[in-house]
Amino acid sequence: MGIYIAAMDLKNPLQKNKTGNKRLVLPVPAIYVIDSSGLVQFSYVNPNYKVRLHEELLLKAASLVK
């Protein structure tokens, strides 16, 4: 993994996991619908950034939150 990390010429620091190993952490797109009391009523997380939530599903989830 060290050669791979070096080839990427990263400017951001690596994060340590629970065992103390340094890991590359990538952002994951996510959508959350939160109600007026601050509770998450709907969430969509997919590490594959090419797969997006269908807009009708998001609008339906938002319309059901009060």
C-alpha positions in Angstrom: 0.0 0.0 0.0 2.9 2.4 0.6 3.9 2.4 -3.0 0.3 3.2 -4.0 0.0 6.0 -1.5 3.3 7.5 -2.6 2.3 7.4 -6.3 -0.9 9.4 -5.5 1.1 12.3 -4.1 -1.5 13.0 -1.4 -1.6 16.4 0.3 -4.1 15.3 3.0 -3.0 13.3 6.0 -3.9 9.6 6.3 -6.3 8.6 9.1 -5.5 6.0 11.7 -8.0 3.2 12.3 -8.7 1.5 15.7 -5.6 -0.7 15.3 -3.4 2.3 14.6 -2.8 1.5 10.9 -2.9 4.5 8.6 -5.6 4.3 6.0 -6.7 6.4 3.1 -10.2 7.7 3.8 -12.3 8.7 0.8 -15.6 10.8 1.0 -18.8 8.9 0.3 -21.8 10.8 -1.1 -24.8 10.7 1.2 -28.3 12.1 1.5 -30.2 12.6 4.7 -33.7 13.9 5.3 -34.1 15.3 8.8 -37.3 16.2 10.5 -38.0 19.3 12.5 -36.9 17.7 15.8 -33.5 16.8 14.3 -34.1 13.1 13.8 -32.9 11.4 10.6 -36.0 10.0 8.9 -34.3 8.9 5.6 -30.8 8.2 4.6 -29.1 7.1 1.4 -25.4 6.3 1.4 -23.6 4.5 -1.5 -19.8 4.3 -1.8 -20.2 4.0 -5.5 -20.4 7.7 -6.5 -21.8 6.8 -9.9 -25.0 5.4 -8.4 -27.3 8.2 -7.5 -30.6 8.2 -5.7 -33.6 8.5 -8.0 -35.0 12.0 -7.6 -38.6 10.8 -7.2 -37.7 8.6 -4.2 -36.0 11.6 -2.5 -39.0 13.8 -3.1 -41.3 11.2 -1.8 -39.2 10.7 1.4 -39.1 14.4 1.9 -42.8 14.8 1.5 -43.5 12.1 4.2 -41.4 13.9 6.8 -43.4 16.2 9.1 
